Amino acid sequence: MPRSRSRAAITLRFLSVLTLVVAAACSDSTSPAAPRDVKPSLARGGQQGPDLHAAMAARAKYEARIMAKRGVEGIGVGLADDGTPAVVIMTTNGAVGGLPRALDGVQVKLMPTGPFSAILPRKGKPGGGGGGGGSADPTATFARPVPIGVSIGNENECAAGTLGARVLKGGNVYILSNNHVLARQNEASVGERILQPGRYDTSPQCSIPANSSIGTLSSFVRINFSGSNTVDAAIASTTTSLVGSATFTGGYGVPSSTTKDATLGMLVQKCGRTTSCTHGSVASIDASVRVQYESGVANFVNQVVITGKRGAFSKAGDSGSLIVTDDANANPVALLFAGGQTSTIGNPIDAVLSSLGVTIDGK
């Protein structure tokens, strides 16, 4: 072989090896996390929404690395300002640096939310009042059967959360709310009484008025403070004479018994103990978030992130509220359990119902 041709062959081989090395250096060495099971409706962003598969794959691949960064509170899937799918990174504030602008070609949207917490109003801590957009005060004592969306709590703590919905199981009737509202963050025993209103809202405060019990704790999903969680949920046995199926006056009425998956941009509403009835929209789905409880920090996956339409969608004490579609159908979408400065976190309602073996007692 002529010397010139030999040199050309060597040069070509060198360039081929160099290309492989550069390609390897530019790729991420992180092995993709096993993707979570995602319903087709979520992966498509709803019937008319964009294809979110690439964003979900990028979120799964980089989740551990992003969540390990200081100042990051959560990561999910949402839409960029131009309406294209994006990986949403939720941060303590707007000054958190060192975050990527894109992940595997998918845009990154930064969302300053503040830390997320699931802390109830309790004695010694500010709790806010009811009223809000409804014509009734959700912190008041209601005639039986009490409506949904009002103040409730466990008899063994001076706190207050929200009665989310009336649910059914095996022909029996139950109250649906959060573990940290009904079951004292795993500390309660089955049979403890559930009061309306919660003791934080009684007069004198922290008292237990006569005839204030509306049910007894029946079952709850334990919150795992060392692993991951999908729901913060519990039920208490009750009767139709003690608890109704509709919201108080000014609310959305009776929720549908048919649930819906949260999709990006979906308009939603809720009625709760602190901010009464508010409206918002789904900003992120398939979200992993870090949530502060009084007992510690818990990690949640597959969560729904909501922002308020006008002001805050929720505040402390709204935990347990049923989040439904903002239309006449009022299809259940999520169970509210935590929030930050600008956003609210909800458990997907189907995961909540299946974990407790119940169905919504609705229209």
FENKA-V968981 format. One line per field, one symbol per residue. ss: DSSP state (H for helix, E for strand, C for the rest). phi: phi as a letter, one per 40 degrees, with the letter a starting at -180 (. if undefined). burial: I if it has 9 or more other ideal C-beta (glycine too) atoms within 8 Angstrom, else O. A space follows every 50 residues. Layout:
ss = ???
phi = ???
burial = ???
This chain:
ss = CCHHHHHHHHHHHHHHHHHHHHHHHHCCCCCCCCCCCCCHHHHCCCCCCC CCHHHHHHHHHHHHHHHCCCCEEEEEEEECCCCCEEEEEEECCCCCCCCC CEECCEEEEEEECCCEECCCEECCCCCCCCCCCCCCCCCCCCCCCEEECC EEEECCCCEEEECCEEEEECCEEEEEECHHHHCCCCCCCCCCEEECCCHH HCCCCCCCCCCCEEEEEEEECCCCCCCEECCCCEEEEECCCCEEEEECCC CCCECCCCCCCCCCCCEEEEEECCCEEEEEEEEEEEEEEEEEECCEEEEE EEEEEEEECCCCCCCCCCCCCEEEECCCCCCEEEEEEEECCCEEEEEEHH HHHHHHCCEECCC
phi = .cdccccccccccccccccccccccccccccccccccbcdccccggdbcc cbdcccccdccbdcccccccgcbaaababcccgcdaccbcbcacbcbgbc cabfgcdbbcbcbgccabbccadgbcbgbchfcccbcccccbccccccgb caacccacaabbccacbbafgbbbcbacdcccbffgccbdhccbbbcccc bcbcdgcbccgccbibdbaacccccbbbbbbbaabbcabccbbcbbccdg ccgccccccbccbdgdcbaabaccbfcbbaaccabfcbbbbcbccibbcb bgcbbbbccbgccaadhcdhcccbccaccfccbabcaaabcbbbbbcdcc cccccbgbbccbc
burial = OOOOOIOOIOOOOOOOOOOOOOOOOOOOOOOOOOIOOIOOIIIIIIOOII OIOIIIIIIIIIIOOIIOIOIIIIIIIIIIOOOOIIIIIIIIOOOIOOIO OOIIOIIIIIIIIIIIIIOIIIOOOOIIOIOIOIOIOIIIOIOOIIIIII IIIIIOIIIIIIIIIIIIIOOOIIIIIIIIIIIIIIOIOOOIIIIIIIII IIOOIOOOOOOIIIIIIIOIIOIOOOOOIIIIIIIIIIOOOIIIIOIIOI IIOIIIOOIIIIIIIIIIIIIIIIIIIIIIIIIIIIIIIIIIIOOOOIII IIIIIIIIOOOIIIIIIIIIIIIIIOOOOIIIIIIIIIIIOIIIIIIIIO IIIOIIOIOIIIO
